[in-house]
Amino acid sequence: MRTGRLDPAARSRAIDTLARTSAATPLDILVVGGGVTGAGVALDAATRGLRVGIVDAGDWASGTSSKSSKLVHGGLRYLEMLDFALVAEALRERDLLLTTLAPHLVRPVSFVFPLDSPVADRAYIGSGMTLYDAMAIRPGTRRAMPLHRHLGPRGLRSRFPGLRTEHGGIEYGDAQVDDARLTHTLIRTAVAHGAVAANHAPVTGYLHASESTDGAAGGSATPSNSDGESGSDGSGTGRASGGDTGRASGADSSAGPASCTEDPAGRGTGRPIVGVRARDELTAEEFTIHARHTVLATGVWTERQQQLTGSSAGLRVLASKGIHITVPRDRIAADPGLGVITRTETSVLFIIPWGELWLIGTTDTPWRESVSHPLVTAEDIERVLTNANAVLSEPLERTDVVAAYAGLRPLVQPPADSDDSTRVSREHATKEIAPGASAIVGGKLTTYRVMAEDAVDFALRARRPHPRSRTESVPLLGADITEITGPRRERLRAAHGWDDARLDRLLHRYGSLLGELLDLIDERPELAEPLPGAREHLAVEAVYAVRAEGAVHLADVLHRRLRCDLACADRGVEAARAVAALIAPDLGWDAEATAAELQGFTAEVAAQRAAERTRTDAEAVAEYAARSRE
Ligand SMILES: Cc1cc2nc3c(=O)[nH]c(=O)nc-3n(C[C@H](O)[C@H](O)[C@H](O)COP(=O)(O)OP(=O)(O)OC[C@H]3O[C@@H](n4cnc5c(N)ncnc54)[C@H](O)[C@@H]3O)c2cc1C
């Protein structure tokens, strides 16, 4: 297995490899979209021995997959919607992630459900919890989470003094994860198994087989080998010697292969798709990628991508906005590792422990603006505060809010014209767009693995037999160490002056990959120092984000690797200068490029925060656009 290291040179090599694919030497599967779904598809396909590529228009997880509630859960709410299959599947995935696939990243968390009435509510919620526990039973395996338990008013007050309660509650266990970290760890694991991955490389058009000549056309992918061994990382196979593919500056469509036609304007008619046209955002070079099958895992962007393919077939996807706020941990008194779940008028509200903060959300409102920039409004924040204050003994104020973020749920739209996203199931759907291309949409972060398996099975459906999914037994990178004890822990504490909390936090972010950060610190001991402006992180984490985790911009590091988007009151503006100085050499930034990055990052944060002072989505979008132009 390879290291899965995503540094700038690896990204550049990946783009070269993708650009060298041709009609004669296509990838087996190309994944468009590097959220958790696409990352899962890339890993599933790579571990089946397929030759796989994945690209994202922005950073890994820059869409919805960094803006969720970060719960790995069955979803009690779906029990109420009688969606038993979804709950059972999600609980199974939760336990698999907790015990086998990503025990370093996915951690247990407990919740209390405060009751509205002493008898009826206790019986109703209690029976739901019993079902939830029962659905998590796996014959022959130990329970990953403890059974639920009933708490009387006094018991609940002692576990969660910050909660207003008359009737007690019920406590149960679930799990949580840094969603962006899960996603880029999936990408790294896919690369370690042979996938070729490039972020900041949007797909701008689709390649169609010319009806008469292209033998590569067709709707099913063929594995490069079928023995279950990992496929190529692209360094040694499938390079075209002729001039039918390659990278070119600008949008010169003549760089495309002779046997294909491009259809960037979407005028086609569902003809077979044999690849895509993409752009390297760092160099502005255009290139083509050939693949036997292209999987769109583009979440709320799916309809736009389907249009670009020129096919009239496809999925309809509803975007529903959900926001979260963070507040300091000491604003709500509770035992460590314990959160709250409570019902709201349209959704459920979680108050989730998140390090030194509480993560509180969410909302569920239709989003009718551009899907590229979901924004939080003042009204959203008030709604979350009101819902939280309905159960808290000491009300939270607007001034308690550290940060806020908005995400868009990609919900497969029902056939009716309904715009009411709360009635749409979170289950996923896979659909053929045209021969050689399909889309997978919906589901949840928790169920990314089963979605991925379905998507790859769908891509391979015309080929029987085809290699089966193996991801149930493929741990993610770093999963082999979740704890450091004894003399090793003492040595690390003594060598770097880290306390147990710091060490545990590092372990839960990196697992056994922590060794790679320690190697960097050995070379440059000053990297063991906390980052100014984001002191819960070490300088080495910013450097590692660029050298191994695929970050190429300040926001990639500060928002999706260090999570200053939700944990820093200034969203990382103060830390940006120090981070820029640390990563500039690896990214080849001179003084001018560094200043431009800093300016762009600061302006983006300012525009988002200005939008948070408006009342409606439309006003927020207008304010954001005006600030972005400044
Ligand atoms: C508020 C909220 C809370 C949630 N909470 C939970 C939770 O607690 N637990 C849970 O299990 N699930 C949760 N979910 C659901 C979960 O977050 C989503 O189902 C999941 O993140 C969707 O992932 P995705 O990969 O399908 O989409 P995305 O993460 O949006 O990925 C799509 C990707 O496609 C890329 N893309 C778009 N166009 C192009 C192009 N032209 N070329 C290349 N790439 C392109 C985008 O850049 C993006 O990265 C929540 C969702 C929301 C909104």
The ligand as a MOL file (V3000), in Angstrom:
LIG
                    3D

  0  0  0     0  0            999 V3000
M  V30 BEGIN CTAB
M  V30 COUNTS 53 58 0 0 0
M  V30 BEGIN ATOM
M  V30 1 C -26.8910 20.9630 8.3270 0
M  V30 2 C -26.5630 19.5400 8.0090 0
M  V30 3 C -26.3090 18.6430 9.0380 0
M  V30 4 C -26.0080 17.3240 8.7350 0
M  V30 5 N -25.6780 16.4870 9.7460 0
M  V30 6 C -25.3680 15.2070 9.4980 0
M  V30 7 C -24.9560 14.3690 10.5550 0
M  V30 8 O -24.8140 14.7930 11.6940 0
M  V30 9 N -24.6890 13.0810 10.2510 0
M  V30 10 C -24.8080 12.5830 9.0000 0
M  V30 11 O -24.5860 11.3950 8.8270 0
M  V30 12 N -25.1400 13.3770 7.9500 0
M  V30 13 C -25.4130 14.6800 8.1760 0
M  V30 14 N -25.7340 15.5180 7.1510 0
M  V30 15 C -25.7450 14.9940 5.7950 0
M  V30 16 C -24.3410 14.9470 5.2020 0
M  V30 17 O -23.5720 16.0420 5.6110 0
M  V30 18 C -24.4250 14.9320 3.6820 0
M  V30 19 O -25.2850 13.8970 3.2850 0
M  V30 20 C -23.0720 14.6910 3.0230 0
M  V30 21 O -22.0800 15.5450 3.5410 0
M  V30 22 C -23.1930 14.9020 1.5230 0
M  V30 23 O -21.9560 14.6240 0.9470 0
M  V30 24 P -21.7540 14.6520 -0.6240 0
M  V30 25 O -20.3830 14.1710 -0.8610 0
M  V30 26 O -22.8620 13.9200 -1.2730 0
M  V30 27 O -21.9180 16.1840 -1.0150 0
M  V30 28 P -20.8480 17.3650 -0.8600 0
M  V30 29 O -20.0920 17.2410 0.3960 0
M  V30 30 O -21.5640 18.6420 -1.0800 0
M  V30 31 O -19.8300 17.0970 -2.0320 0
M  V30 32 C -20.0920 17.4390 -3.3690 0
M  V30 33 C -18.7910 17.9070 -3.9570 0
M  V30 34 O -18.9450 18.0610 -5.3670 0
M  V30 35 C -18.0460 19.0630 -5.7540 0
M  V30 36 N -18.3710 19.5680 -7.0830 0
M  V30 37 C -19.4440 20.2950 -7.4570 0
M  V30 38 N -19.3610 20.6170 -8.7570 0
M  V30 39 C -18.2090 20.0780 -9.2260 0
M  V30 40 C -17.5460 20.0850 -10.4810 0
M  V30 41 N -18.0440 20.7330 -11.5360 0
M  V30 42 N -16.3590 19.4400 -10.6010 0
M  V30 43 C -15.8210 18.7900 -9.5440 0
M  V30 44 N -16.4050 18.7720 -8.3300 0
M  V30 45 C -17.5810 19.4040 -8.1670 0
M  V30 46 C -18.1990 20.1190 -4.6640 0
M  V30 47 O -17.0870 21.0020 -4.6180 0
M  V30 48 C -18.3360 19.2590 -3.4200 0
M  V30 49 O -17.1150 19.1180 -2.7170 0
M  V30 50 C -25.9970 16.8670 7.4030 0
M  V30 51 C -26.2370 17.7740 6.3670 0
M  V30 52 C -26.4940 19.1050 6.6680 0
M  V30 53 C -26.6900 20.0830 5.5700 0
M  V30 END ATOM
M  V30 BEGIN BOND
M  V30 1 1 1 2
M  V30 2 1 2 3
M  V30 3 2 2 52
M  V30 4 2 3 4
M  V30 5 1 4 5
M  V30 6 1 4 50
M  V30 7 2 5 6
M  V30 8 1 6 7
M  V30 9 1 6 13
M  V30 10 2 7 8
M  V30 11 1 7 9
M  V30 12 1 9 10
M  V30 13 2 10 11
M  V30 14 1 10 12
M  V30 15 2 12 13
M  V30 16 1 13 14
M  V30 17 1 14 15
M  V30 18 1 14 50
M  V30 19 1 15 16
M  V30 20 1 16 17
M  V30 21 1 16 18
M  V30 22 1 18 19
M  V30 23 1 18 20
M  V30 24 1 20 21
M  V30 25 1 20 22
M  V30 26 1 22 23
M  V30 27 1 23 24
M  V30 28 2 24 25
M  V30 29 1 24 26
M  V30 30 1 24 27
M  V30 31 1 27 28
M  V30 32 2 28 29
M  V30 33 1 28 30
M  V30 34 1 28 31
M  V30 35 1 31 32
M  V30 36 1 32 33
M  V30 37 1 33 34
M  V30 38 1 33 48
M  V30 39 1 34 35
M  V30 40 1 35 36
M  V30 41 1 35 46
M  V30 42 1 36 37
M  V30 43 1 36 45
M  V30 44 2 37 38
M  V30 45 1 38 39
M  V30 46 1 39 40
M  V30 47 2 39 45
M  V30 48 1 40 41
M  V30 49 2 40 42
M  V30 50 1 42 43
M  V30 51 2 43 44
M  V30 52 1 44 45
M  V30 53 1 46 47
M  V30 54 1 46 48
M  V30 55 1 48 49
M  V30 56 2 50 51
M  V30 57 1 51 52
M  V30 58 1 52 53
M  V30 END BOND
M  V30 END CTAB
M  END
